[in-house]
Amino acid sequence: MGIFYLPIILMKITSYLSLVLILGLVACGTPDSEFGVYKQSDGAIGVHAPKGSKESETQEMALAECKKLGKQNAVAVESRKTVNDRFPMTYIYLCR
């Protein structure tokens, strides 16, 4: 009788391992940022800010990008309105 239960047990173990693997991959995924951060050709960092965001939040995003480049500060040099409904403001920062 024990041999007949072996395939059922193996199927259950395989399904549980698959579930653990899928949950692990989902948990390790990086969430999408609401901000659009980009590096310009002149070295400046641009941040497209979503509706309702504060300028301090865009500064944090720019600072994080500057730190990736080995810099310690992000200095705001320009802000302008855009025609994009999703990102109504764009901020430009220089890394120092």
QUIFENBEL-V90105 format. One line per field, one symbol per residue. ss: DSSP state (A for helix, B for strand, O for the rest). psi: psi as a letter, one per 30 degrees, with the letter a starting at -180 (. if undefined). burial: + if it has 16 or more other C-alpha atoms within 10 Angstrom, else -. Layout:
ss->???
psi->???
burial->???
This chain:
ss->OAAAAAAAAAAAAAAAAAAAAAAAAAAAOOOOOOOBBBBOOOOOBBBBBOOOOOAAAAAAAAAAAAAAOOOOOBBBBBBBBOOOOOOOBBBBBBBO
psi->eeeffeeeeeeeeeeeeeeeeeeeeeefkkkkkfkjklklfgflkkjjklkglleeeeeeeeeeeeefgglfljkkfkklklgkeeifkkkkkkk.
burial->----------------------------------+-+------+++++++-------++-++++++------++-+----------+++++++++-
